[in-house]
């Protein structure tokens, strides 16, 4: 598969505020998880990958095409699936009608083939039994799955998912993981989320943004290793920890500079991510 996404020095400015500050990445087939605190530039970057926003500077190619060119942008959109953070719905549409509408916009002109594909993606997200119910009558989790269904239309080569598991219950999140892992066999998937457990479960690569720049680019295991030797548990909260919380069994888990004699435990991806965000002097890391 050709390189799905190529970014070189990508920037985006909103007035004097720089939302992206020179991002350089290449993304191929598989699942890449995008992490970062609010305001780090994740949604800005995702909207660029979806051809919704144009960069202020730098170079961007999607599926070996230039999204600045009108014709090439149309060609990208035929091969792109996009789940925005806040999808807009036509409230009077049924789930079937909405997904069918999006399929029409994607130029599925053959009615029988289009309807078969709409039924396929609705069935994939377990909405076939409510396909003809109006979206305004669906729960928040069901609406999220309608949005996911339209992103899966046509088995896109590039799948851009912004907070895809928001509002899903545990069973639905497991189903989502199965769907996305299957899609990644033949597609490039970029998944932006605050759910570090989804990244740990799905992604072979993690990119973390901080202040519009890449702070980490590597495997989930490498991100967890940033906290190796820096995660400990004790009966009392340690005021010197970068972050600490009381767990369900009553012990306190700490991330930071461990004191002498501390009971060190194995770090998780979330621990490494917290360490990355909590250490202001930590330079960009590639692993």
C-alpha positions, 0 to 999 in steps of 0.5 A: 500500500502506498503511504496513506498520509505524508506531512512535512512541517505542517502548520495551522494558525488561527490568527496569532494562535498556532494550533499546529507547529511543524508536524512531520509524520508519515502514516501507513496501513494499520492503526495509529493512535493520536493522543494529547490534552485538550488544545494540543491540536488533535482535532485540527490535525484530524480535520486536515486529514479529512480535507475539512481544513487547509494547512497554513503551511507545510506539505500534506499528501493524502493517498498520494494526492494533494488535497489543495487541488480540487480534483485530487481532493474529490478523489481523496474523499471518495477513498476516505472515511471520516468520523468527526468529533461532533457529527451533525445529523439531519434529525428528521432522517432515519438511520438508514436515510442518513447513511444513504444520504452520505453514500449518495454524496460519495457518488454511489449512483447505483441504488441497489448497490448503494442500499446493500452497502448501507445495510452492510455498514448498519449491520456491522455496527449493530443498528440493522434493527433500528435502521428505520427509526428516526435519529432524533429518537436514538440514544447517544450511543446509537447516534455515535454508531450511525456516525461510525457506519457512514465512515465505514462506507465503501471500506475506505483506504484512509479512516479518520476517527475523532473520539470514536468511542465517546458515548459507547458502552463497554460491549459496544467499545469491544465491538468497535475494536473488532470493526476497526482492527478488521478495517486496518488489515487493508486501510490506514486508520488514524484514531484520536482519543482520550481513551488510553485503553483503546490505544493500548488495545488497538494501536501499533503506533502512538503519536502524542501531541503537545502544544501543536507539536509531536512530543512522542512517536513510537509504540505503546510499549515505548510510551509505557516505558517512559514511566518505568521505575517511576510508578509506585504504590503505597498506603499513603499519598505521596505529595512529591508525585507528579500525579497520584490517585487512590485505587479501588483496593485502597492503595495509592498509585503514584507517577513521578520521581519515586522516593528511595525504597518505593514499591515500584510497579509495572507501568501502563501506557496511561502512566507513560502518557501522564509522565509525558504530559506531567514533565514540562522539560521532557523533550520530544521522544521518538521510539 
